[in-house]
Amino acid sequence: MDKIKKVYIDSRYKTNDSASNSDFKFELKEQVEAPDNTVCYIDDISIPHSWYSVEDYNNRLYIQYENINLLRGFEFIVVVLPTGNYTGMTFASTLQAELQKAIPSMTCVYNPARGTITFTGESIFRVLTDNHFIPGYYSMVFFEYASEDWRYVDDTPVTVVANNLMSLNEVIRNNELQPNGAFEFETGFLDLLNTHNIYLHCPNLGHYNSIGVRGENSIIKKIPVSSSFGYLILDSVVAPHDKIDVSRQSIKTLQFTLKNVHGNIIKLHGAHISFSLIFQTIE
């Protein structure tokens, strides 16, 4: 360890078989042998905030609404928002345009004073939360078996996967169950900066002595999203507990992945990240 004290990582120099700039392999030019009592710090982190407020992992809204033309009286639709960056106004107008493909009377109005969106319809409707899809959570059991009845706004059937909803509910902060439908619904505060922390994963570094909120043990750094879209997120070592025990490891090829709290790989849309690995032998 006397020879190598610091290694610079940049996704521009990822291996050819890497998936993307946020899910990449990096091969060191020479192997680092870490003796006993060696720790590593992640430092000098630079990540462009280049992902969108709505990506393909959080762009769906699930709605049940009254349809008098159906025998059972209600229908399920999935609204898919185009990926991209939104303001409150453009989010509401785009959501309304997509909704009106299936429910022409539905309107969505942004309330700038409260940062919310108000849905209004001529028929009773319900904007479903993610909890509606948890078996046994909600008394109306048809939500557990509704996959054959869901459709996109263009009448294309779609299968709903309860553990991979890709829903907009975290963006619109829709987490309270509506036991009955209504003609009007107001969202929670619109969270268009909904990735609050970035989790840097590396299964080749350390001894799996961290636990993420979903039980992951490959997280080596949590990086607060401290900059808005279009700006750099800069982070460095702030606490001694950030050290990673790499004792008796041979370090050559490393796999790095940037994920949000739900385990989705963050899309950088061509932007590159960089950081440093600092090795230190402790007494």
C-alpha positions in Angstrom: 0.0 0.0 0.0 3.0 2.4 0.3 2.9 2.7 -3.5 -0.7 3.4 -4.3 -2.5 5.9 -2.0 -5.1 7.4 -4.4 -6.9 6.1 -7.5 -8.9 8.4 -9.8 -12.1 7.1 -11.3 -13.8 8.6 -14.3 -16.7 7.0 -16.3 -15.1 8.3 -19.5 -12.5 5.5 -19.1 -15.0 2.7 -18.4 -14.5 -0.7 -20.0 -16.1 -1.4 -23.4 -18.6 -3.9 -21.9 -20.0 -1.3 -19.5 -23.7 -0.7 -19.7 -23.7 3.1 -19.2 -22.0 6.0 -17.4 -24.0 5.2 -14.3 -23.5 1.4 -14.5 -19.9 0.8 -15.5 -16.8 -1.2 -14.9 -13.4 0.4 -14.4 -10.2 -1.5 -14.7 -7.1 -0.2 -12.8 -3.9 -0.1 -14.8 -2.2 -2.0 -12.0 -3.5 -4.2 -9.2 -3.8 -2.7 -5.7 -3.0 -5.1 -2.9 -4.5 -3.9 0.4 -2.9 -5.4 3.5 -4.5 -5.7 7.0 -6.1 -2.6 8.5 -6.5 -0.9 5.2 -9.5 1.4 4.6 -10.8 3.3 1.6 -12.6 6.6 1.3 -14.7 7.9 -1.6 -13.7 11.5 -2.2 -13.9 14.3 -4.8 -17.2 13.1 -6.2 -18.5 15.0 -9.2 -21.9 14.0 -10.7 -23.8 16.1 -13.2 -27.5 16.4 -12.3 -28.6 15.3 -15.7 -31.5 12.9 -15.0 -35.1 14.1 -15.5 -37.9 14.6 -13.0 -39.9 11.9 -14.9 -38.0 8.9 -16.1 -39.2 5.5 -17.4 -39.1 4.1 -13.9 -41.6 6.7 -12.5 -43.8 7.8 -15.3 -47.1 5.9 -14.7 -50.3 6.9 -13.1 -53.0 4.4 -12.3 -56.7 5.5 -12.3 -60.0 3.8 -11.7 -63.0 5.7 -13.0 -66.7 5.3 -13.4 -67.8 4.1 -16.9 -71.6 3.7 -17.2 -71.1 1.8 -20.5 -69.6 -1.1 -18.6 -71.6 -3.7 -16.7 -69.4 -3.4 -13.6 -69.5 0.4 -13.8 -65.8 1.2 -13.5 -62.7 1.0 -15.6 -58.9 0.9 -15.0 -56.4 2.9 -17.1 -52.7 3.5 -17.0 -51.5 7.0 -18.0 -47.9 7.2 -19.2 -46.2 10.6 -19.0 -43.4 11.3 -21.5 -40.0 11.3 -19.8 -38.5 14.7 -19.3 -38.1 17.7 -17.1 -41.2 19.5 -16.0 -42.4 22.6 -14.2 -45.6 22.5 -12.2 -47.5 24.1 -15.2 -46.0 21.8 -17.8 -46.5 18.7 -15.6 -50.2 19.5 -15.2 -50.8 20.3 -18.8 -49.0 17.2 -20.1 -50.8 15.0 -17.6 -54.2 16.5 -18.6 -53.4 15.9 -22.3 -52.6 12.3 -21.7 -55.6 11.7 -19.4 -58.0 13.3 -21.9 -57.1 10.6 -24.4 -59.2 8.2 -22.3 -61.3 10.6 -20.2 -62.1 13.7 -22.3 -63.7 15.5 -19.4 -60.8 15.2 -17.0 -58.8 18.4 -16.2 -55.6 19.0 -14.3 -54.8 22.4 -12.8 -51.6 23.4 -11.1 -52.0 25.4 -7.9 -48.7 27.4 -7.6 -49.6 28.7 -4.1 -49.7 25.1 -2.7 -47.5 23.4 -5.3 -50.3 20.8 -6.0 -52.4 19.6 -8.9 -56.1 19.4 -8.8 -57.8 16.7 -10.9 -61.5 17.3 -11.8 -63.8 15.0 -13.7 -67.4 14.6 -14.7 -67.4 11.0 -13.5 -66.3 9.6 -10.2 -62.7 8.6 -10.3 -59.8 7.5 -8.0 -56.1 8.1 -8.4 -54.7 4.9 -7.0 -51.7 4.8 -4.6 -49.0 2.2 -4.7 -50.6 0.7 -1.5 -53.7 -0.3 -3.5 -51.6 -3.0 -5.1 -50.4 -4.6 -1.9 -52.4 -7.9 -1.5 -54.5 -7.7 1.6 -53.8 -4.0 2.3 -57.1 -2.8 0.7 -60.5 -4.4 1.2 -61.5 -4.4 -2.4 -59.7 -7.5 -3.6 -60.2 -6.9 -7.3 -57.1 -4.7 -7.2 -55.1 -7.8 -6.6 -56.4 -9.4 -9.8 -57.0 -6.5 -12.1 -54.0 -7.0 -14.4 -56.2 -8.4 -17.3 -58.5 -5.3 -17.0 -55.9 -2.6 -17.2 -55.3 -0.7 -20.4 -53.3 2.3 -21.6 -55.2 5.3 -22.7 -55.1 4.1 -26.4 -56.9 0.9 -25.3 -53.8 -1.3 -25.4 -54.1 -3.9 -22.7 -51.3 -3.8 -20.1 -50.2 -6.1 -17.3 -49.7 -4.4 -14.0 -46.7 -5.7 -11.9 -47.4 -4.9 -8.2 -43.7 -4.8 -7.2 -42.7 -2.7 -10.2 -45.4 -0.1 -10.8 -43.1 2.6 -12.1 -45.6 5.0 -10.7 -45.8 8.8 -10.5 -47.2 8.6 -6.9 -43.9 9.7 -5.3 -43.7 12.7 -7.7 -47.3 13.8 -6.8 -47.0 12.5 -3.2 -50.1 10.4 -3.5 -49.9 8.0 -0.6 -53.2 8.3 1.3 -55.9 5.7 0.3 -59.1 7.1 -1.0 -61.8 4.6 0.2 -64.3 6.0 -2.3 -64.1 7.8 -5.6 -64.8 11.5 -6.0 -65.2 14.1 -8.7 -62.2 16.0 -7.5 -58.7 15.1 -6.2 -55.8 17.2 -5.1 -52.3 15.8 -5.0 -49.7 16.4 -2.3 -46.8 18.8 -2.9 -45.4 18.2 -6.4 -41.9 16.8 -6.0 -40.1 17.3 -9.3 -36.7 16.8 -7.6 -37.7 13.4 -6.3 -34.2 11.8 -6.3 -33.0 13.2 -3.0 -30.0 10.9 -2.5 -27.7 8.9 -4.9 -26.4 5.6 -3.7 -23.1 4.5 -5.1 -22.8 0.7 -5.2 -19.7 -1.4 -5.7 -19.8 -5.2 -5.0 -16.0 -5.5 -5.4 -14.9 -3.0 -2.7 -15.2 -3.6 1.0 -16.6 -6.5 3.0 -20.3 -5.9 2.8 -20.6 -4.2 6.1 -23.3 -1.7 5.2 -27.1 -2.2 4.9 -29.3 -0.2 2.6 -33.0 0.5 3.2 -33.9 -2.4 0.9 -31.3 -4.7 2.5 -28.5 -4.0 0.0 -25.0 -4.5 1.2 -23.0 -3.2 -1.8 -23.5 0.6 -1.0 -20.2 2.3 -0.5 -21.4 5.9 -0.4 -24.7 8.0 0.0 -24.5 11.2 -1.9 -27.1 14.0 -1.2 -28.5 15.6 -4.3 -27.4 19.2 -3.5 -27.8 20.8 -6.9 -30.6 21.4 -9.3 -30.9 20.0 -12.8 -28.0 21.2 -15.0 -25.6 21.7 -12.2 -22.8 19.6 -10.7 -23.3 17.7 -7.5 -20.0 17.8 -5.5 -19.3 15.7 -2.5 -16.3 14.8 -0.4 -15.5 12.8 2.8 -17.3 14.4 5.7 -17.1 11.7 8.5 -14.6 9.1 9.6 -17.5 6.5 9.5 -17.4 6.8 5.7 -14.4 4.6 5.6 -14.7 1.2 3.8 -12.7 -1.7 5.1 -10.7 -3.2 2.2 -8.2 -5.3 4.3 -6.6 -8.1 2.4 -8.3 -7.3 -0.9 -6.8 -7.4 -4.3 -8.3 -4.6 -6.3 -8.2 -4.5 -10.1 -11.6 -4.4 -11.8 -14.4 -2.6 -10.1 -18.1 -2.3 -10.9 -19.8 1.0 -10.0 -23.6 1.7 -10.2 -25.5 4.8 -9.3 -29.0 4.1 -8.0 -31.8 5.9 -6.3 -33.4 4.7 -3.0 -35.7 2.4 -4.9 -32.8 0.6 -6.7 -33.4 2.2 -10.1 -30.2 3.0 -12.0 -30.0 6.7 -12.4 -29.9 7.8 -16.1 -27.2 10.4 -16.7 -28.1 10.8 -20.4 -24.5 10.8 -21.6 -23.0 12.8 -18.8 -20.0 11.4 -16.9 -19.1 11.0 -13.3 -15.8 11.1 -11.5 -14.5 10.5 -8.0 -11.4 9.3 -6.1 -10.5 6.3 -4.0 -8.2 7.2 -1.1 -6.5 4.3 0.6 -5.2 4.5 4.1 -3.6 2.1 6.5 -4.8 2.5 10.1 -3.1 1.5 13.3 
